[in-house]
Amino acid sequence: MRVISLVACVAASAALAQTIPIVPVPKASGRSNIEQRYVYAPPDKGSFTVDMQRGVGAPGEVLVAEPVMCQPDAKAGLKVKYDKSKNEVKLIADFHKSLPYRMAYTRPVDVSTPYNQFPVSITDARWQIWFVGRQFSFESTFYYSATTLQLLGNEEEFPGGPPPSSIPVKVPVIHMFGTPIFEGQPNGSGHIEFTFRYDMMLDDRGAGGTYAAFLPFNLCKPDAYGTWYLNGGLPAAKALNFDQVLDSIWQGYGIGFAMSLEPLVKPAYLNSRDNTMIGWGGAYPAELPKGVSFNTTGGFLEPATTCETRIAPSWPAAYFNICGQ
């Protein structure tokens, strides 16, 4: 009876929403009326830099902080150069005594979910940079079972339309893609450059990257968040266009970068998505000050004083169960 009531409530709410006029919120343009210029990332052609910090990651991820990353002279930074007329975006990364070389790590437990598999151990690891070009600036539809309220999947996994007896729920997502795998020198230094098309930023496999979201795996516990990734990658036709990246910056959502620890040959289940063992990370234009990290579960800044590879705290335990169990 509770499930039937919930479905009826969702249907009634949807019907009510259709009768209420929706006034669209004007989109920000990124242009300053005071300075009469684009304050962040001008259109079509420009560049910006990002100072990378350690200790940046989502709940439950491994935060890689090895001794080489914690020396006073350790530096990691990115530069993005783009030119629409040349259909080109360059990602340039420099590491000065800051990149762990072929390290190994083993998680204390397997963090795989019914939706995504992750490696427990990694040895002789390399690196991959993830370009988060749209950061919760758009929504994608997820489907839940109308009988069990369990997550069934994302609209990209059901190209033929919604699965039978399902509840559609729109969720903010991020769109990211990965560079080719690389490594630095044994002393922790390195310089790499990658070039992408402006109109179609493909990942290392030639795919359109992936979607990721934080959402409940069951609607009975809507505040019990988990991390979900689209497996297998998006088709190339749905790859990021750098105009979308600029739009995310101008609207105030920003963009992000993260470096994941990866096996030299990635297993198929990690195609177009990352192993959640994260080293350096950064954001633009809302950069973190040097020596400061962001607490993702609490939503506050804190000193990045810990110099040890550790696991970021998980989301707080759920307290709201609409199914009454």
C-alpha positions in Angstrom: 0.0 0.0 0.0 2.8 2.4 0.8 4.3 1.8 -2.7 1.0 2.4 -4.4 0.5 5.6 -2.4 3.9 6.8 -3.4 3.3 6.2 -7.1 0.0 8.0 -6.8 1.7 10.9 -5.1 4.4 11.1 -7.7 1.7 11.1 -10.5 -0.3 13.8 -8.7 2.7 16.0 -8.2 3.6 15.7 -11.9 0.1 16.6 -13.0 0.1 19.6 -10.6 3.5 20.8 -12.0 2.0 20.9 -15.5 -0.7 23.3 -14.4 1.7 25.8 -12.7 3.4 28.2 -15.1 7.1 28.0 -15.0 9.1 31.2 -15.3 12.6 30.3 -16.7 15.5 31.7 -14.7 17.7 33.9 -16.9 21.0 32.2 -17.7 24.2 34.0 -16.6 26.5 34.9 -19.5 29.8 35.2 -17.6 30.1 38.8 -18.7 30.7 41.6 -16.2 28.5 44.7 -16.6 31.0 46.6 -14.5 34.1 45.6 -16.3 32.5 45.1 -19.7 34.3 41.9 -20.4 34.2 38.2 -19.7 35.8 37.9 -16.3 36.3 34.2 -16.6 37.1 32.3 -19.9 36.3 34.6 -22.8 34.3 33.0 -25.7 35.9 31.3 -28.7 39.6 31.8 -27.8 41.5 32.0 -24.6 43.3 30.2 -21.8 43.2 29.7 -18.0 45.3 27.9 -15.4 44.4 25.7 -12.5 46.6 25.0 -9.5 46.0 21.5 -8.4 45.6 20.5 -4.7 45.7 17.2 -2.9 42.9 15.8 -0.7 40.2 16.6 -3.3 37.7 13.8 -3.9 34.2 12.5 -3.4 32.9 10.6 -0.4 34.3 7.0 -0.3 37.1 7.7 -2.8 40.7 7.0 -2.0 42.6 10.3 -1.5 46.2 9.7 -2.7 48.6 11.8 -0.6 52.1 10.2 -0.9 55.3 11.8 0.5 56.4 13.0 -2.9 53.2 15.1 -3.1 53.8 16.7 0.3 57.2 18.3 -0.1 57.4 22.1 0.2 58.4 22.5 -3.4 55.9 20.0 -4.8 53.7 21.6 -7.5 51.0 20.4 -9.9 49.2 22.6 -12.3 47.1 22.6 -15.5 46.7 25.0 -18.3 43.8 24.9 -20.8 44.2 26.7 -24.2 41.3 26.8 -26.6 40.6 28.2 -30.1 37.3 27.7 -31.7 38.6 28.8 -35.2 41.2 26.1 -35.1 38.7 23.6 -33.6 41.3 22.9 -30.9 41.6 22.6 -27.1 45.0 21.9 -25.5 45.4 20.5 -21.9 48.9 21.0 -20.6 50.0 19.6 -17.2 53.2 20.2 -15.3 54.4 18.3 -12.3 57.4 19.4 -10.2 58.4 16.6 -7.8 54.7 15.9 -7.2 53.7 12.7 -9.1 53.9 9.3 -7.4 55.6 6.9 -9.7 54.1 3.4 -10.3 52.7 3.2 -6.8 50.4 0.5 -5.4 47.4 0.6 -3.2 44.8 -1.9 -1.8 41.5 -0.8 -0.5 40.4 -2.4 2.8 37.1 -3.4 1.3 35.5 -3.8 -2.1 33.4 -0.6 -2.9 31.7 -2.0 -6.0 28.0 -1.4 -6.2 25.2 -3.2 -8.2 25.8 -0.6 -10.8 29.6 -0.1 -11.0 32.6 -2.3 -10.4 35.9 -1.0 -9.0 39.3 -2.6 -8.5 40.3 -3.4 -4.9 44.0 -3.4 -5.6 46.2 -1.7 -8.1 50.0 -2.1 -8.7 52.5 -0.5 -10.9 49.9 2.3 -11.5 49.8 5.1 -14.0 47.7 8.3 -14.1 44.7 9.7 -16.0 43.3 13.2 -15.9 39.6 13.7 -15.9 38.2 16.8 -17.4 34.8 17.6 -15.7 33.4 19.9 -18.4 29.8 20.2 -17.1 29.4 20.1 -13.3 25.8 19.6 -12.3 24.8 22.2 -14.8 22.2 19.9 -16.5 20.0 17.0 -15.6 19.5 13.5 -16.9 16.6 11.1 -16.3 17.0 8.1 -14.0 14.4 5.3 -13.8 13.3 3.6 -10.6 11.2 0.5 -10.2 7.6 1.4 -9.4 7.3 -1.8 -7.3 10.6 -1.9 -5.4 11.7 1.7 -5.8 15.1 0.4 -6.7 17.3 2.3 -9.2 17.0 0.6 -12.6 19.4 2.9 -14.5 19.8 6.0 -16.6 18.1 7.0 -19.8 21.3 6.4 -21.7 21.0 2.7 -20.7 17.5 2.5 -22.1 17.7 3.8 -25.7 14.4 2.2 -26.5 12.5 4.2 -24.0 11.6 4.0 -20.3 11.6 0.4 -18.8 8.1 -0.9 -17.9 6.6 0.1 -14.6 9.2 2.7 -13.9 9.3 6.1 -12.2 11.4 8.8 -14.0 13.4 11.1 -11.8 15.6 14.0 -13.1 18.9 14.2 -11.3 21.8 16.8 -11.8 24.8 15.0 -13.3 28.3 15.8 -14.4 29.8 15.1 -17.8 33.5 14.2 -17.8 36.1 12.5 -20.0 39.5 11.0 -19.5 42.8 11.7 -21.2 45.2 8.9 -22.3 47.0 7.2 -19.5 50.5 8.6 -18.7 53.2 8.6 -16.1 55.9 11.0 -14.9 59.6 10.5 -14.1 60.8 8.4 -11.1 61.6 11.7 -9.3 57.9 12.7 -9.5 58.3 15.4 -12.2 56.6 15.4 -15.6 55.2 17.5 -18.5 52.4 16.3 -20.7 50.2 17.8 -23.4 47.0 16.5 -24.9 45.0 18.0 -27.8 41.3 17.6 -28.3 38.7 18.9 -30.9 36.8 22.0 -29.7 33.5 20.7 -31.1 33.9 17.1 -29.9 36.1 16.3 -26.9 36.6 12.6 -27.1 38.1 10.4 -24.3 41.0 8.0 -24.6 38.8 5.4 -26.3 37.2 7.8 -28.8 34.0 7.8 -26.8 32.0 10.8 -25.5 33.2 10.4 -21.9 30.7 9.5 -19.1 28.0 10.8 -16.8 28.3 10.6 -13.1 25.8 11.4 -10.3 25.2 11.3 -6.6 21.8 9.8 -6.0 19.9 7.2 -3.9 19.9 3.7 -5.1 16.5 3.2 -3.6 13.7 5.8 -3.3 12.8 4.5 0.1 16.0 6.1 1.4 16.2 9.3 -0.6 19.0 10.7 1.5 21.2 7.6 1.3 23.5 8.7 -1.5 25.7 6.6 -3.6 27.9 7.4 -6.6 26.8 6.2 -10.0 28.7 6.2 -13.3 27.5 5.4 -16.8 29.3 2.2 -17.9 30.9 1.9 -21.3 30.9 5.6 -22.2 28.7 7.9 -24.2 28.6 7.8 -28.0 31.0 10.2 -29.7 28.0 12.3 -30.9 27.3 13.2 -27.2 30.8 14.2 -26.4 31.5 17.6 -24.7 31.6 20.6 -26.9 33.9 23.3 -25.4 31.0 25.8 -25.8 29.2 23.7 -23.1 32.3 24.0 -20.9 32.3 27.7 -21.2 28.6 27.9 -20.5 29.1 25.9 -17.3 31.8 28.4 -16.2 29.7 31.4 -17.0 26.6 30.1 -15.3 28.5 29.7 -12.1 28.6 25.9 -12.0 32.3 25.8 -12.8 34.4 22.9 -14.1 36.7 20.5 -12.4 39.8 18.3 -12.9 40.8 15.1 -11.1 43.7 12.6 -11.5 43.0 9.0 -11.0 45.4 6.1 -10.3 44.9 3.6 -13.1 46.2 0.2 -14.2 48.4 0.4 -17.3 45.8 -1.7 -19.1 42.3 -0.8 -17.8 39.8 -3.6 -17.4 36.7 -3.4 -19.6 34.5 -2.4 -16.7 36.5 0.8 -16.3 36.0 1.8 -20.0 35.4 5.6 -20.1 35.3 6.0 -16.3 37.8 6.4 -13.5 39.2 4.2 -10.8 38.2 6.2 -7.7 41.7 6.5 -6.3 42.3 10.2 -6.7 45.5 12.2 -6.5 45.7 15.9 -7.5 42.4 17.8 -8.2 41.3 21.3 -9.0 38.5 23.5 -10.1 37.9 26.6 -12.2 37.1 29.4 -11.6 36.5 28.7 -7.9 40.0 27.5 -7.1 40.9 26.2 -3.7 43.7 28.2 -1.9 47.0 26.4 -1.6 47.1 24.1 1.4 43.3 23.9 1.6 41.0 21.0 0.8 37.2 20.8 0.4 35.2 18.5 2.8 32.6 17.0 0.5 30.4 15.5 3.2 30.3 18.6 5.3 30.5 21.2 2.6 33.3 23.3 4.1 37.0 24.1 3.6 39.7 22.7 5.8 43.5 22.7 6.0 45.1 20.0 3.8 47.5 18.9 6.5 47.1 15.2 6.3 49.9 13.6 4.3 48.9 10.0 3.9 46.8 8.1 1.4 43.4 7.6 3.0 39.7 7.1 2.2 37.4 10.2 2.2 34.5 9.8 4.7 31.4 8.3 3.2 28.1 10.2 3.1 26.4 10.3 6.5 24.0 7.4 7.2 20.5 8.0 6.0 17.8 9.0 8.5 14.8 9.5 6.2 13.0 6.3 5.1 9.6 7.1 3.3 8.8 3.4 3.3 8.7 3.3 7.1 11.1 0.3 7.4 
